[in-house]
């Protein structure tokens, strides 16, 4: 018995260390130039200086000095202003949000790690795994974009020769400028993707909580306890919505404006569009759209999971009601339609759905019957709980608008309509 207890303690200790290892890495000095470490005035000043250098100073100087209007066609940069403005504005928005988060909450509290001990082992382990996967996801988006931009800038400086402005020594000047431009690109894209990934991580924790919450319908539970757990989840979703609503809305507007500006300048008459002139613009568009996709998909996924609770509760209530009537004998008020029917045909057994295992189902959104403990929960309590779920839908909201799949369809329809309208104005597409 003592050996089992020691083993359990060791596993818990390892899990706790695993939960915080990624956060400690982000808070370390090696990542302080990416994340906003403003724990003291000196670090805050350094953080703001790096931000102004890579987000404002370097892009402005690069656009002024390396516009290269007198260069050959392959080295001209007609779309550089859109690229620099789009990345700088989005990274500025990300920096301001990260600064506010770090100053007000701190990374551990912001990711709800201070409340993680209140949840089950399954939730803690799943959240720890998601933290590790999120770092990999961050690298998956940042590294390919950085390598592609590195290849482009190295080619641009090395093949441009004396067409590209330089100071004193051409090779040293071009090398230094290339390093500065690549550092600026890496810094701005890292800031933007970091906020998007942090939003995805916080949403995933609530998905784990909802999946763990769904288990209460498979065991004896009090309605008041179910209600309190759901209220806690709704409160957390509301907190996440308030923290990220300005960022999500601003990102949606900025990315939309950037894409329409890019479409307008690339489709106008006489525009020089090829891989050397528009490659960086395409790379910028992929970066911004990918970040927006991460945010919208995460918001829609957690909203769908939260609203699936209503369906699960209604199914639970229906199964309990049917089961209670099955125990009643045949009466004049409730005649049995089929006295020879076997109750096992619809009994609450997971095996009846064994042929449906290939479907996309989970603990919240599935078609399986649930076990019933009707003796502990009355019909009136179950009905009241279902009514509460129907009238209190949870999810991620942006200033009162629910970000669910219907909202994504609406956004897609609006974007497509605007795109077709713009193409009709520029190239006569209809």
C-alpha positions as CSV (number, residue, x, y, z in Angstrom):
1,X,0.0,0.0,0.0
2,X,2.8,2.4,0.9
3,X,4.6,1.5,-2.3
4,X,1.5,2.4,-4.4
5,X,1.2,5.7,-2.5
6,X,4.8,6.5,-3.3
7,X,4.3,5.7,-6.9
8,X,1.2,7.9,-7.1
9,X,3.1,10.8,-5.5
10,X,6.0,10.4,-7.9
11,X,3.6,10.4,-10.9
12,X,1.8,13.5,-9.5
13,X,5.2,15.2,-9.0
14,X,6.3,14.5,-12.5
15,X,3.0,15.6,-13.9
16,X,3.2,18.9,-12.0
17,X,6.8,19.5,-13.3
18,X,5.6,18.7,-16.8
19,X,2.7,21.2,-16.5
20,X,5.1,24.0,-15.6
21,X,8.2,23.2,-17.6
22,X,7.0,24.9,-20.8
23,X,5.8,28.0,-18.9
24,X,9.2,28.2,-17.1
25,X,10.9,28.1,-20.5
26,X,8.8,30.9,-21.8
27,X,9.5,33.0,-18.7
28,X,13.3,32.3,-18.9
29,X,15.7,34.9,-20.2
30,X,16.1,33.2,-23.5
31,X,12.5,33.9,-24.4
32,X,12.2,37.3,-22.7
33,X,12.8,39.1,-26.0
34,X,9.7,37.4,-27.5
35,X,7.4,37.3,-24.5
36,X,6.8,40.5,-22.6
37,X,8.8,40.2,-19.4
38,X,8.0,43.4,-17.5
39,X,8.7,42.2,-14.0
40,X,10.9,45.3,-13.3
41,X,11.5,48.7,-14.9
42,X,14.7,47.6,-16.6
43,X,13.2,44.6,-18.3
44,X,10.1,46.6,-19.2
45,X,12.3,49.3,-20.8
46,X,14.3,46.7,-22.7
47,X,11.0,45.0,-23.9
48,X,9.7,48.3,-25.3
49,X,13.0,49.2,-26.9
50,X,13.1,45.9,-28.8
51,X,9.5,46.4,-29.8
52,X,10.1,49.9,-31.2
53,X,13.3,48.7,-32.9
54,X,11.9,45.7,-34.7
55,X,8.3,46.7,-35.2
56,X,8.6,50.4,-36.1
57,X,12.1,51.6,-36.8
58,X,13.5,48.8,-38.9
59,X,10.3,48.5,-41.1
60,X,10.2,52.2,-41.7
61,X,13.9,52.5,-42.6
62,X,13.7,49.4,-44.8
63,X,10.8,50.8,-46.7
64,X,12.5,54.2,-47.2
65,X,16.0,53.0,-48.0
66,X,15.2,49.7,-49.9
67,X,12.3,50.8,-52.0
68,X,14.6,50.3,-55.0
69,X,12.5,52.1,-57.6
70,X,15.5,52.3,-59.9
71,X,16.4,48.6,-59.7
72,X,15.5,46.0,-62.3
73,X,12.0,44.5,-62.3
74,X,12.9,41.5,-60.3
75,X,14.3,43.6,-57.4
76,X,11.6,46.2,-57.2
77,X,9.3,46.1,-54.1
78,X,6.0,47.6,-55.2
79,X,4.0,45.9,-52.4
80,X,6.5,46.5,-49.5
81,X,4.3,49.1,-47.8
82,X,1.4,46.7,-47.4
83,X,3.7,44.0,-46.1
84,X,5.3,46.2,-43.5
85,X,2.1,47.9,-42.4
86,X,0.2,44.6,-42.0
87,X,2.9,42.9,-40.0
88,X,3.7,46.0,-37.9
89,X,0.0,46.7,-37.0
90,X,-0.7,43.1,-36.1
91,X,2.4,42.7,-34.1
92,X,1.7,46.0,-32.3
93,X,-1.8,44.7,-31.4
94,X,-0.2,41.5,-30.1
95,X,2.4,43.3,-28.1
96,X,-0.1,45.5,-26.4
97,X,-2.3,42.5,-25.5
98,X,0.7,40.5,-24.2
99,X,1.9,43.5,-22.2
100,X,-1.5,43.9,-20.6
101,X,-1.7,40.2,-19.9
102,X,1.8,40.0,-18.4
103,X,1.3,43.1,-16.3
104,X,-2.2,42.3,-15.0
105,X,-2.1,38.5,-14.6
106,X,1.2,36.9,-15.3
107,X,1.6,33.9,-17.6
108,X,0.7,31.2,-15.1
109,X,-2.5,32.9,-13.9
110,X,-3.3,33.9,-17.5
111,X,-3.2,30.3,-18.6
112,X,-5.2,29.2,-15.5
113,X,-2.4,27.1,-14.2
114,X,-3.0,28.5,-10.7
115,X,-6.5,26.7,-10.8
116,X,-5.2,23.5,-12.4
117,X,-4.9,21.7,-9.1
118,X,-8.7,21.9,-8.7
119,X,-9.3,19.7,-11.8
120,X,-9.0,16.0,-12.3
121,X,-5.9,14.2,-13.3
122,X,-7.2,13.7,-16.8
123,X,-7.6,17.4,-17.3
124,X,-4.2,18.2,-15.9
125,X,-2.5,15.6,-18.1
126,X,-4.4,16.7,-21.2
127,X,-3.6,20.3,-20.6
128,X,0.1,19.5,-20.0
129,X,0.2,17.6,-23.3
130,X,-1.5,20.5,-25.1
131,X,1.1,23.0,-23.7
132,X,3.9,20.9,-25.2
133,X,2.0,20.6,-28.6
134,X,1.3,24.3,-28.6
135,X,5.0,25.1,-28.6
136,X,5.5,22.7,-31.5
137,X,2.5,24.3,-33.3
138,X,4.2,27.7,-32.8
139,X,7.3,26.5,-34.4
140,X,5.4,24.8,-37.2
141,X,4.0,28.1,-38.3
142,X,7.0,30.4,-37.5
143,X,9.9,28.3,-38.8
144,X,8.7,27.7,-42.4
145,X,7.7,31.3,-42.8
146,X,11.0,32.5,-41.5
147,X,13.0,30.1,-43.7
148,X,11.0,31.2,-46.8
149,X,11.6,34.9,-46.0
150,X,15.3,34.2,-45.3
151,X,15.7,32.6,-48.7
152,X,14.0,35.5,-50.3
153,X,16.0,38.2,-48.6
154,X,19.3,36.4,-49.0
155,X,18.6,36.1,-52.7
156,X,17.4,39.7,-53.0
157,X,20.6,41.2,-51.3
158,X,23.0,38.8,-52.9
159,X,21.7,39.2,-56.5
160,X,21.0,42.9,-56.3
161,X,24.6,43.9,-56.1
162,X,25.3,47.6,-56.2
163,X,21.7,48.4,-57.3
164,X,20.7,48.1,-53.7
165,X,21.8,51.1,-51.5
166,X,24.7,50.4,-49.1
167,X,27.0,52.3,-46.7
168,X,30.8,52.1,-47.1
169,X,31.2,48.4,-47.7
170,X,28.5,46.7,-49.9
171,X,28.9,43.2,-48.4
172,X,29.0,44.2,-44.7
173,X,26.1,46.7,-45.3
174,X,23.9,44.2,-47.0
175,X,24.7,41.5,-44.5
176,X,23.8,43.7,-41.5
177,X,20.7,45.0,-43.2
178,X,19.6,41.4,-44.1
179,X,20.0,40.3,-40.4
180,X,18.0,43.3,-39.2
181,X,15.2,42.7,-41.6
182,X,15.0,39.0,-40.8
183,X,15.1,39.7,-37.1
184,X,12.2,42.1,-37.5
185,X,10.2,39.6,-39.5
186,X,10.8,36.9,-36.9
187,X,10.0,39.1,-34.0
188,X,6.7,40.4,-35.5
189,X,5.4,37.0,-36.7
190,X,6.4,35.4,-33.3
191,X,4.4,38.0,-31.4
192,X,1.3,37.5,-33.5
193,X,1.4,33.7,-33.5
194,X,2.1,33.6,-29.8
195,X,-1.1,35.4,-28.9
196,X,-3.1,33.1,-31.3
197,X,-1.5,30.0,-29.8
198,X,-2.1,31.2,-26.2
199,X,-5.8,31.7,-27.1
200,X,-5.9,28.2,-28.5
201,X,-4.4,26.8,-25.3
202,X,-6.8,28.5,-23.0
203,X,-9.7,27.3,-25.1
204,X,-8.4,23.7,-25.0
205,X,-8.4,23.7,-21.2
206,X,-12.1,24.5,-21.2
207,X,-12.7,21.7,-23.7
208,X,-11.0,19.3,-21.3
209,X,-13.2,20.7,-18.5
210,X,-16.4,20.3,-20.5
211,X,-15.5,16.7,-21.4
212,X,-14.8,16.0,-17.8
213,X,-18.1,17.8,-16.9
214,X,-20.0,15.5,-19.2
215,X,-19.2,12.5,-17.0
216,X,-21.6,13.8,-14.3
217,X,-24.5,12.6,-16.4
218,X,-23.2,9.0,-16.2
219,X,-23.2,8.9,-12.4
220,X,-25.3,9.9,-9.4
221,X,-25.1,13.7,-9.0
222,X,-27.0,16.4,-7.5
223,X,-28.5,19.1,-9.7
224,X,-27.1,21.8,-7.6
225,X,-23.6,20.4,-8.0
226,X,-24.1,20.1,-11.8
227,X,-25.3,23.7,-11.9
228,X,-22.3,25.0,-9.9
229,X,-19.8,23.2,-12.2
230,X,-21.5,24.6,-15.3
231,X,-21.6,28.1,-13.9
232,X,-17.8,27.9,-13.1
233,X,-17.2,26.9,-16.8
234,X,-19.4,29.7,-18.1
235,X,-17.6,32.2,-15.9
236,X,-14.2,31.1,-17.2
237,X,-15.4,31.3,-20.8
238,X,-16.7,34.8,-20.1
239,X,-13.3,35.8,-18.7
240,X,-11.5,34.4,-21.8
241,X,-13.9,36.3,-24.1
242,X,-13.3,39.5,-22.3
243,X,-9.5,39.1,-22.5
244,X,-9.4,38.2,-26.2
245,X,-12.4,39.9,-27.7
246,X,-10.6,43.1,-28.7
247,X,-7.7,41.1,-30.2
248,X,-10.0,38.8,-32.2
249,X,-12.1,41.6,-33.6
250,X,-9.1,43.8,-34.4
251,X,-7.3,40.9,-36.0
252,X,-10.3,40.1,-38.2
253,X,-10.6,43.7,-39.3
254,X,-6.9,44.2,-39.9
255,X,-6.4,40.9,-41.8
256,X,-9.5,41.6,-43.9
257,X,-8.2,45.1,-44.8
258,X,-4.8,43.7,-45.5
259,X,-6.1,41.0,-47.8
260,X,-8.3,43.4,-49.8
261,X,-5.5,45.9,-50.1
262,X,-3.3,43.1,-51.4
263,X,-5.9,41.9,-53.8
264,X,-6.5,45.5,-55.1
265,X,-2.9,46.3,-55.8
266,X,-2.1,43.0,-57.4
267,X,-5.1,43.0,-59.8
268,X,-4.9,46.6,-60.9
269,X,-3.9,47.3,-64.5
270,X,-0.1,47.5,-65.0
271,X,0.8,45.8,-61.7
272,X,4.0,43.8,-61.8
273,X,3.2,40.5,-60.1
274,X,5.7,37.7,-60.0
275,X,7.5,35.6,-57.4
276,X,10.3,38.1,-56.8
277,X,8.0,41.1,-56.4
278,X,4.9,39.5,-54.7
279,X,6.4,36.6,-52.9
280,X,6.9,38.4,-49.7
281,X,3.3,39.7,-49.9
282,X,2.0,36.2,-50.3
283,X,4.1,35.0,-47.4
284,X,2.7,37.9,-45.2
285,X,-0.9,37.0,-46.3
286,X,-0.4,33.3,-45.3
287,X,1.0,34.3,-41.9
288,X,-1.9,36.6,-41.1
289,X,-4.6,34.4,-42.4
290,X,-3.1,31.4,-40.5
291,X,-3.2,33.3,-37.2
292,X,-6.7,34.4,-37.7
293,X,-7.7,30.8,-38.6
294,X,-6.3,29.5,-35.4
295,X,-8.3,32.0,-33.3
296,X,-11.6,31.5,-35.1
297,X,-11.3,27.8,-35.2
298,X,-10.5,27.6,-31.5
299,X,-13.4,29.9,-30.6
300,X,-15.9,27.9,-32.7
301,X,-14.7,24.6,-31.4
302,X,-15.1,25.5,-27.7
303,X,-18.4,27.2,-28.4
304,X,-19.7,24.0,-30.1
305,X,-18.5,21.9,-27.2
306,X,-20.1,24.2,-24.7
307,X,-23.4,24.2,-26.5
308,X,-23.4,20.4,-26.8
309,X,-24.0,20.2,-23.1
310,X,-27.6,21.2,-23.8
311,X,-28.1,18.3,-26.1
312,X,-26.4,15.9,-23.6
313,X,-28.6,17.2,-20.7
314,X,-31.8,16.9,-22.8
315,X,-30.9,13.3,-23.8
316,X,-30.1,12.5,-20.1
317,X,-33.5,13.9,-19.1
318,X,-35.3,12.0,-21.8
319,X,-33.6,8.7,-21.0
320,X,-34.5,9.1,-17.3
321,X,-38.1,9.9,-18.1
322,X,-38.5,6.9,-20.4
323,X,-36.8,4.7,-17.8
324,X,-39.1,5.8,-15.0
325,X,-42.2,5.1,-17.1
326,X,-40.9,1.7,-18.0
327,X,-41.0,0.7,-14.4
328,X,-44.7,1.5,-14.1
329,X,-47.3,-1.2,-14.7
330,X,-49.9,-0.9,-17.5
331,X,-52.6,1.5,-16.5
332,X,-55.5,3.3,-18.2
333,X,-53.5,6.5,-18.4
334,X,-50.3,5.0,-19.7
335,X,-51.1,1.9,-21.7
336,X,-48.1,-0.2,-22.9
337,X,-47.9,-0.2,-26.7
338,X,-45.9,-3.4,-26.8
339,X,-46.1,-5.6,-23.8
340,X,-43.7,-8.1,-25.3
341,X,-41.0,-5.7,-26.1
342,X,-37.7,-6.3,-24.4
343,X,-36.4,-3.4,-22.5
344,X,-32.9,-4.3,-23.4
345,X,-33.7,-3.0,-26.9
346,X,-33.2,0.5,-25.7
347,X,-31.5,-0.1,-22.4
348,X,-28.6,2.2,-21.4
349,X,-25.8,0.1,-22.7
350,X,-22.9,1.5,-24.6
351,X,-22.6,-1.7,-26.7
352,X,-25.7,-0.8,-28.8
353,X,-23.6,1.8,-30.5
354,X,-20.6,-0.4,-31.2
355,X,-21.3,-0.2,-34.9
356,X,-21.1,3.6,-34.7
357,X,-17.6,3.8,-33.4
358,X,-16.2,5.1,-36.7
359,X,-18.2,8.3,-36.3
360,X,-16.8,11.6,-35.1
361,X,-18.2,11.5,-31.6
362,X,-16.9,12.4,-28.1
363,X,-18.1,12.6,-24.6
364,X,-20.2,15.7,-25.3
365,X,-21.5,15.2,-28.8
366,X,-22.6,11.6,-29.3
367,X,-25.6,9.4,-29.9
368,X,-25.1,6.9,-27.0
369,X,-27.6,6.3,-24.3
370,X,-26.6,7.3,-20.8
371,X,-27.0,5.4,-17.5
372,X,-29.8,6.8,-15.3
373,X,-30.0,7.3,-11.5
374,X,-33.6,8.7,-11.5
375,X,-34.1,7.8,-7.9
376,X,-31.8,10.6,-6.8
377,X,-33.0,13.4,-9.2
378,X,-36.7,14.2,-9.6
379,X,-38.4,15.0,-12.9
380,X,-38.8,18.7,-11.9
381,X,-35.1,19.1,-11.1
382,X,-34.1,17.5,-14.4
383,X,-36.5,19.7,-16.3
384,X,-35.3,22.8,-14.6
385,X,-31.7,21.9,-15.4
386,X,-32.5,21.3,-19.1
387,X,-34.4,24.6,-19.2
388,X,-31.4,26.4,-17.7
389,X,-29.0,24.9,-20.3
390,X,-31.4,25.9,-23.1
391,X,-31.5,29.5,-22.0
392,X,-27.9,29.9,-20.9
393,X,-25.8,28.9,-23.8
394,X,-22.0,29.2,-23.1
395,X,-19.2,29.9,-25.5
396,X,-16.7,32.5,-26.7
397,X,-18.3,35.9,-27.5
398,X,-17.0,39.0,-29.1
399,X,-18.9,42.0,-27.7
400,X,-22.0,40.0,-27.3
401,X,-21.8,38.0,-30.6
402,X,-21.3,34.3,-30.2
403,X,-18.4,32.8,-32.2
404,X,-19.9,29.6,-33.3
405,X,-20.1,27.7,-36.6
406,X,-22.9,29.9,-37.8
407,X,-20.8,33.0,-37.2
408,X,-18.0,31.5,-39.2
409,X,-20.3,30.8,-42.1
410,X,-21.5,34.4,-41.9
411,X,-18.0,35.8,-41.9
412,X,-17.0,33.6,-44.9
413,X,-20.1,34.7,-46.8
414,X,-19.3,38.4,-46.2
415,X,-15.7,37.9,-47.1
416,X,-16.5,36.1,-50.3
417,X,-19.1,38.7,-51.3
418,X,-16.6,41.5,-50.8
419,X,-13.9,39.6,-52.7
420,X,-16.2,39.1,-55.7
421,X,-17.3,42.7,-55.6
422,X,-13.7,43.9,-55.6
423,X,-12.7,41.5,-58.4
424,X,-15.6,42.8,-60.4
425,X,-14.4,46.4,-60.0
426,X,-10.7,45.6,-60.9
427,X,-10.8,42.9,-63.5
428,X,-14.5,42.7,-64.4
429,X,-14.9,39.3,-62.7
430,X,-18.5,38.3,-62.0
